[in-house]
């Protein structure tokens, strides 16, 4: 295995198996040596720190791949259009059900990313960081791992313990983002502050969320890097499942975006929801509808397309939502429409707080489309009983054959069967 290097977000990213790569560097040699798996003791060497941090980031990317894709199906950011296998949408997820038997990969990869983050930070701290920026990056990826769990999973389990409220992930994410913001600089520090703002919003700490969001400019973006390689862990799974090489597993057809987004037939649509209309159907018949028209997303152009994790446009929507929480729906609409004007689309209209909440929920769906965030939004809005509605095509219609084709709509991933079977402190299926 050779090291894959690319400059993304201004930070070197080197892919490889965590705890499996050592890079031999001397004053006169740049040879990359792959001895296979190495003994634990060697991970305590300063020279291993860059590989450790890269491994944490890669683990977050792989977990995000699965959680974000399946969450997109359940929230109808995309509609299933074919295969149910390796890169498809299983029948349960097509129906909106996140059953503990079907989410083992999502659970295992997400927990692995969390554990690698904490273990890597401990190893770097014990050894002494060669570069403070490396330790800051480790904290940043560990924070994103905990945010992924907190936004998407029903309950928390930490290292073989019992089931706890998912809020433990929020506090863990805040701690790690705060460390990254303090130790890092430039874009890395700003990414940590933006991510912390998103978690504070999820927790209902609107004062703290707005304070953090205010420091992030509109044009800021921090991406999760992916690469157009053969490995599932390094390529953008949402894109790969829709690029017809060979998969045509999901479509924009039958989603709320089909009449709204930008396509060849709708050049005046919203450019933030780009897709292509074809005369083809998906790669297999779908339970609900038989052969489904295949209209692939084009937000991610190839399997090496990065996925945004934090960006300034989300910060403006956090500020808008805080205004709604405070009763200033006119101010919130001003924030929303500033984003829409910048995107070159017509302003949204509202004549009441309820309509403004509906506009906010719609706009977050547009700004964060296919970024792995919609399921968390649905959960917290339901939890907090917020005003405003969602589009009929992104909520459960109760039937495979009508409306959204969602029989139900689970709003979080349960503790997986793999955890239930191996952890005596988890008594049974918990969702």
Number of C-alpha atoms within 10 A of each C-alpha: 13 12 17 12 12 15 10 14 15 11 13 13 22 20 26 21 19 20 19 19 25 25 17 13 12 8 5 6 8 10 10 14 14 15 11 12 12 13 10 10 7 12 22 19 15 15 15 20 25 22 24 30 29 21 27 30 27 25 29 27 27 22 24 28 25 23 24 21 24 27 27 23 24 30 28 28 27 29 28 34 34 29 21 19 9 9 21 24 24 22 15 16 26 28 25 27 20 24 19 20 12 18 20 18 14 24 23 16 21 25 23 19 28 29 19 25 28 19 16 25 25 14 18 25 13 10 14 15 16 16 12 15 17 22 24 27 27 30 29 30 31 32 31 29 32 29 26 26 30 26 27 25 27 21 21 21 20 13 11 12 12 14 18 14 12 17 17 16 26 21 18 18 30 23 15 26 33 21 21 29 24 13 18 22 15 9 17 21 22 25 27 32 28 31 30 28 31 26 26 22 21 22 15 15 14 21 14 15 25 24 13 22 28 17 14 23 15 16 8 16 21 22 15 22 23 26 20 14 13 9 8 16 22 21 23 29 23 28 25 23 23 29 19 14 8 11 20 27 30 32 28 26 20 22 20 19 24 21 15 16 21 21 21 12 10 16 11 13 20 20 17 18 22 22 23 18 19 11 7 12 19 24 22 18 16 21 17 20 13 13 16 23 21 26 26 26 23 17 16 20 14 19 22 18 21 20 22 15 20 26 23 20 22 25 25 22 23 27 25 25 26 22 19 22 16 11 12 15 24 17 17 26 27 14 20 24 19 14 20 18 12 9 13 14 15 11 14 17 11 15 10 11 19 16 18 27 24 18 22 25 22 17 19 18 20 19 18 19 18 24 22 25 21 25 26 22 18 21 19 17 15 12 9 9 9 14 15 16 17 15 13 12 20 24 21 22 17 16 14 18 13 14 17 27 25 29 21 21 22 22 25 23 27 24 27 24 19 16 20 16 12 10 16 12 13 18 12 16 15 15 17
